[in-house]
Amino acid sequence: MDTQNAASAPTPNGVIIIKLHGHVRMGEPIDRFRNEIDGNLAQGRAKFLVDMAAVRSLDSSGIGMLVRSLSLAKQKGGIIKLVNVPPQASQTLRVTGVLRLFEVYDNEAAALNTF
């Protein structure tokens, strides 16, 4: 399968970096992403940076999961920020009106400095 979601250990400032890969759509990719977010929230970690550099496509399930995750993180006093959003995913998020909900950065270092 060409879609993987992996998270690193929290950075020194407590940010969880989640790297999305491939086709972020209904099924296993969304389930893994949901489990990663929910597991970290359950442990009190609510600051996330979602690296989308390797995302090839994003469907309505992926968009819904991003919005759900942002809402849950905010309820816990946290935030989700996006980094390295490819043009096609950016366009999809822009057209649906979802992009404006997120802070978006071009590189990980710049994004991490904003937490």
C-alpha positions, 0 to 999 in steps of 0.5 A: 500500500502506498499510503502511510501515516506516521508520527514522530515523537513529540518535538521539544515544544510538544508538537506531534508531527504527522506525515501523510503519504499517498492518497489520503482517502476513505479507508485505512489511511483515514483510520490510521490518521484518526487513530494517531490524532485520537491517541495523542489527544487521549494522552494530553498532546494537542499540538500537531503539525501535519506534513503533507509533502508526500500527499498525492490526493485528498478526498472528502474523507481526508478533508473531513478528517482534517476538519474533525481533527482541528476541532478536537484539538481546539477543544483540548486547547491545541491546534493543527497546522499544515506544512508542505501542502502540495498544489493539488491538495492546496487547491482542493482545500481552497475550493472547499473553503477548508484551507482558511481554517488552518495555518499553512507553512512552506517548511517545517522549521518555520511552522515549528517556530510558531507553536 
